[in-house]
Amino acid sequence: MIAPRSLPALATPGRMAATAATAAVGAAVEAVNLWRFGWSPPLGAYLVFGAAATAVSATDIALRRVPNRAVLAALLPGAALLALASGLDATWWPLARAGIAMVVLAGFYLALALAFPSGMGMGDVKWAAVTGLFLGWISWPAVATGTLLSFAGAALFVTVRYVAAPGCRRAVLAMAPFMAAGALVAILVVR
């Protein structure tokens, strides 16, 4: 049982605001996924991705880490639901392309993490595998668009932060939110 004195620390205004903001963003992401896919077979998989993207982004912003549980919670059911969607549509190439894109994008991020170990973590590599899976199921242009948008968004953020606060040059950047945002925009826009 939690001691009564520790309860006020759990319900600080900052934490409550962050929780409310995360819930609002999550609800918006899921509404956009519902609008994009309608009641089609891949909807369930993309709802899983939306929930995981929200959780991973919030955690990476707050703690500068990508939780393995959230990655697995997106990867395993997501792959199964995409396989089910491919079976229901009787089109297997999207599933194969998703697997290939997952490996290619994770390999690309792994190369970046090995080349720049202080700039990219293994959590980002694992999250890249998840985004590759979901972008690859849509199309190769979705993979390219989502990846480019994530780097463009991160570059824009770093530039604005540097101009606004020149002392933040060495500040750590949470990359997973940019990867999630780039993927979600690509999922919405690219067919």
Sequence and secondary structure as in RCSB ss.txt:
>XXXX:A:sequence
MIAPRSLPALATPGRMAATAATAAVGAAVEAVNLWRFGWSPPLGAYLVFGAAATAVSATDIALRRVPNRAVLAAL
LPGAALLALASGLDATWWPLARAGIAMVVLAGFYLALALAFPSGMGMGDVKWAAVTGLFLGWISWPAVATGTLLS
FAGAALFVTVRYVAAPGCRRAVLAMAPFMAAGALVAILVVR
>XXXX:A:secstr
   GGGHHHHT HHHHHHHHHHHHHHHHHHHHHHHHHTTSTTHHHHHHHHHHHHHHHHHHHHHS   HHHHHHHH
HHHHHHHHHHHHHHT  HHHHHHHHHHHHHHHHHHHHHHH TTT  HHHHHHHHHHHHHHHHH HHHHHHHHHHH
HHHHHHHHHHHHHH GGGTT     HHHHHHHHHHHHHH  
